[in-house]
Amino acid sequence: MYILTPTGPAKTQANSFGVGFTIAPTQEILDAANRPGDGGNYSVSITKVGYNLTVSHARGFCGRNILF
């Protein structure tokens, strides 16, 4: 699961923030891709295009009331 659009104003709900994801990345997204552990960084990102996790790992971050 790859970040297509980093965190920003939601496209589907007013006054909200969202992140766009894809499971079919373009070559441009693949070129920007990195994963936890790359470069010694183990943080999860929602701000970097191409950042990716397995779907099952990403699902673990989902919740009904996520606040940032």
Secondary structure, 3 states (H helix, E strand, C coil): CEEEEEEEECCCCCCCEEEEEECCCCHHHHHHCECCCHHHCCCCCCCCCCEECCHHHHHCCCCCCCCC
